[in-house]
């Protein structure tokens, strides 16, 4: 059975606090509507489409993987 990586919980609010990024900063940097960002920050919407997640990750200068808590604790290791 293949492992399927699925986001369990958003870390957006935590990352915004950690890196001092406001909702207004995200609106300006992403062009997304304030209400949609507010919904993600407050947990009313938990899953973003890939394009939205990439825009937000880029706006806070983090990787898309860091936006979520994932269902697997183990990370894939590259074969050398």
C-alpha positions in Angstrom: 0.0 0.0 0.0 1.3 3.4 -1.0 1.7 6.2 1.6 -0.5 9.1 0.8 0.7 12.4 2.2 -2.3 14.4 3.5 -2.3 17.6 5.4 -3.8 17.2 8.9 -3.8 20.7 10.1 -2.8 24.2 8.9 0.1 25.9 10.4 -0.6 29.2 8.7 -1.6 31.2 11.8 1.5 29.9 13.7 3.8 30.8 10.8 2.3 34.2 10.4 2.9 34.9 14.1 6.4 33.4 14.0 7.5 35.5 11.0 5.5 38.7 11.9 3.3 38.5 8.8 -0.2 40.1 9.0 -3.3 39.3 7.0 -2.9 42.6 5.2 0.7 41.6 4.3 -0.7 38.4 2.7 -3.4 40.2 0.8 -0.8 42.6 -0.6 1.8 39.9 -1.4 -0.6 37.3 -2.9 -3.5 39.4 -4.3 -6.0 37.0 -2.6 -9.1 38.4 -1.1 -8.8 39.4 2.6 -11.8 37.2 3.5 -10.3 34.1 2.0 -7.0 34.6 3.8 -8.9 35.3 7.0 -10.9 32.0 6.5 -7.6 30.1 6.2 -6.0 31.8 9.2 -9.0 31.2 11.4 -9.6 27.6 10.3 -12.9 28.1 8.5 -11.2 26.7 5.4 -8.5 24.2 6.1 -7.4 22.9 2.6 -6.1 25.3 0.0 -5.7 24.4 -3.6 -2.1 24.0 -4.6 -1.8 27.4 -6.3 -3.1 29.2 -3.3 -0.9 27.3 -0.9 2.2 28.0 -3.1 1.3 31.8 -3.3 0.9 31.9 0.5 4.1 29.9 1.2 6.0 32.2 -1.2 4.5 35.3 0.5 5.8 34.2 3.9 9.1 32.8 2.4 8.5 29.3 3.6 8.0 26.0 1.7 4.6 24.7 0.9 5.3 21.7 3.1 5.7 23.9 6.1 2.1 25.3 5.8 0.7 22.0 7.2 1.1 19.3 9.8 1.3 16.1 7.7 -0.1 12.7 8.5 3.3 11.0 8.4 6.0 12.0 10.8 8.7 10.3 8.8 10.3 12.2 6.0 11.3 10.6 2.7 15.0 10.1 2.5 16.8 10.6 -0.8 18.7 7.5 -2.0 22.3 8.5 -2.7 
